[in-house]
Structures are given as structure tokens and as C-alpha cells.
Amino acid sequence: MVSAAGAASLGAPNALTRAFGARSTPESLYLTRVYGIRALAMGFGYLTAGPRERARWLRLGLLIDLSDTVAGLGHVRRRDVSPRVAWPLVALTGAYAAAEAVRLGVR
């Protein structure tokens, strides 16, 4: 949940956008920052939660990352986003979802 990508989304959105092969536009930078604050807020919630609450934060993260992954796959399927941009993002959110599922013991 807390990630270098989340911090980079806020601190260096131009560089992160370019690293994923996307064009830096005012719209893409805005969306990159939206992702960043969401990732940092989720991570902060998890890290400051007590042991009993952490599973809930992991489930919320899993829901978000699964949703992002499914949305990304939809773009891949429709071919309305360059595959060179879409696939790395799908891989990133899919990896986060997989890690959260493992932590939760989802089978």
C-alpha cells in the first residue's frame, strides 16, 4: 500500500508519468497526484492501525487494487490506451492486489 510510486506520484508526477511511458499533460499529472494521495492515505491508515484493524485496511487496499487492475484490463481489451502504458500499470496494481491477497490468506 505505501509505495515509492505513491510518494513519487505526489513529489515527481512528471517523472513518474514519463517512466510509465505516458505523456505528461495537466490531466495526467492531476490523475497521477490523485493516485499518489490515495496510496499514501491507505498506507498511512494501515501503518497507524492497531493489529485488529490492519486486516480491514488490507481488504480495502485489495478492493482498490483489484478495481484498478480490472479497469486497466478493460483499457487493454478496448485498446484505447497504449499497451506500453497500460500493461506496466496493470502489472503494478495486480502485484499490489496479489501481495494483499497473500497477506490476507485469500485462496
C-alpha positions in Angstrom: 0.0 0.0 0.0 2.6 2.5 1.0 4.9 2.7 -2.0 7.6 4.6 -3.7 5.2 5.0 -6.6 2.7 6.7 -4.3 5.3 9.1 -3.0 6.6 9.8 -6.5 3.1 10.4 -7.7 3.0 13.4 -5.4 6.6 14.5 -5.4 7.6 13.9 -9.0 4.4 13.3 -11.1 6.1 14.3 -14.4 8.9 11.8 -13.9 6.6 9.0 -12.9 4.2 9.7 -15.7 7.1 9.6 -18.2 8.6 6.4 -16.5 5.3 4.6 -17.4 5.5 5.8 -21.0 2.6 8.2 -20.8 2.5 11.8 -21.9 2.7 14.5 -19.2 -0.4 16.6 -19.6 -2.2 18.6 -16.9 -4.8 15.9 -16.8 -2.4 13.0 -16.5 -0.5 14.9 -13.8 -3.7 15.5 -11.9 -4.7 11.9 -12.0 -1.1 10.8 -11.0 -1.4 13.0 -7.9 -4.9 11.6 -7.2 -3.4 8.1 -7.2 -0.5 9.2 -5.0 -2.5 10.7 -2.3 -4.8 7.7 -2.3 -1.9 5.3 -2.0 -0.3 7.3 0.8 -3.6 7.7 2.7 -4.2 4.0 2.5 -0.7 3.2 3.6 -0.9 5.7 6.5 -4.2 4.2 7.6 -2.6 0.7 7.6 0.5 1.7 9.4 -1.3 3.6 12.1 -4.0 1.0 12.7 -3.9 -1.5 15.5 -3.4 -5.2 14.8 -7.2 -5.8 14.7 -7.8 -3.0 12.2 -5.0 -3.9 9.8 -6.9 -6.7 8.1 -9.7 -4.2 7.2 -7.1 -1.8 5.7 -5.7 -4.7 3.7 -9.2 -5.7 2.4 -9.8 -2.1 1.4 -6.4 -2.0 -0.4 -7.2 -5.3 -2.1 -10.6 -3.9 -3.3 -8.9 -0.8 -4.7 -6.1 -2.6 -6.4 -8.4 -5.3 -7.9 -10.7 -2.5 -9.2 -7.7 -0.7 -10.7 -6.4 -3.9 -12.3 -9.8 -4.8 -13.8 -10.2 -1.2 -15.1 -6.7 -1.4 -16.6 -7.5 -4.7 -18.3 -10.6 -3.1 -19.7 -8.4 -0.5 -21.4 -6.1 -3.2 -22.7 -9.1 -5.1 -24.1 -10.6 -1.9 -25.7 -7.1 -0.8 -27.0 -7.9 2.8 -26.0 -4.7 3.1 -24.0 -1.3 2.3 -25.4 -0.3 -1.3 -24.4 3.2 0.1 -23.5 1.5 2.3 -20.9 -1.4 0.0 -19.8 0.4 -3.2 -19.2 3.0 -1.9 -16.7 0.2 -0.2 -14.7 -1.9 -3.4 -14.8 1.2 -5.3 -13.6 1.8 -2.8 -10.8 -1.8 -2.8 -9.4 -2.1 -6.6 -10.0 1.1 -7.1 -8.0 -0.2 -5.0 -5.1 -3.5 -6.9 -5.2 -1.6 -10.3 -5.2 0.5 -9.2 -2.2 -2.6 -8.1 -0.3 -4.4 -11.3 -1.1 -1.4 -13.3 0.2 -1.3 -11.3 3.4 -5.0 -11.9 3.9 -4.7 -15.6 3.1 -7.2 -15.3 0.2 -7.3 -18.6 -1.7 
